[in-house]
């Protein structure tokens, strides 16, 4: 019974996660962003997958109008201009 309850809770929590897909405005490469448990994507820490390098990285995202924003790579300090859209 405990296992069934744990599976149900896990599925509910996973279903609330929102992934965002966008692209690097400078290179045109696709970027996938996980908002780390939040459904909004206005500003804050995010995990993202960079198809340029093939690595998952941590960054700080600051979105502006028309779904365009800046993503700062927390390891390298690189600024990436992005355009994002929600995908569920």
N, C-alpha and C positions, 0 to 999 in steps of 0.2 A: 504494500500500500504506500509506503514511504517513497518508493521509486517512482510510482505512477504520479504521485503528487509533485515530486521533483521535476519530472518530465513536463508536466502541465505548466508549472511555474516557469520553467525554462522556455517553453514555447511562447508563452504570453510575453515574457520579457523580450525575446528575440523579435517577436512580431511588431513591437513598438519601435525598434531601431529603424532609423531612416538613413539610407545611403544616398549620397549625392554623386552624380556623375557630371563631369565637366571637362574642360580642356585648357591646356596652357595656351594663353593667347599669343605667346611669342613663338612657340615651336609647333603648336597644333596637336600636341600629344594628349591623349586621354588621361584624366586623373580621376580616381575614385576616392571619395572622402567619407569617413565614418565620423559622425558627430559625437562619438563617445557618450552614448546614452541620452543625448538631447535630440529633440525633433527639429529644433531651429538651427539655422546656420548663419546667424548674423555676425557673431564674433566669438572667438574662444579657441581653446586647444582642440585639435582634431588629429586623428590618425588618417594617413592617406597613402594610397598606392600610386607610385610614380612609374608610368610605363616607359619613360625615358631610361631609367636605371633598372627597372624591374624589382625595386625594393619598396617595402612598406616603411614609412617614415612618420615622424611626429612633426606637427607644425602648428602655427597660430594663424587662424583665418579671420580676416576682417572683410566683410562683404559690404558693398556699396549698392547703389541703385542699378536696376536692370540686370541683376544676378551677376554682376562683375565685382571682383574683389582682389585682394592681395593675400597670398599664402606665404608665410615666412617659415622656411625650414628651420626647425629649432636646433639642428646639429650644425649646419653649415652657415646659417644666416641668409641664405639665398632668398631673394624675393621673386615670387612667381605670380604673374598676373593670370587670373583664372576667370572663366565664365562657367557658372554652375547651374544645374537643374536637378530637381528632386527625382529620385527613382525609388520605387517601393518594391 
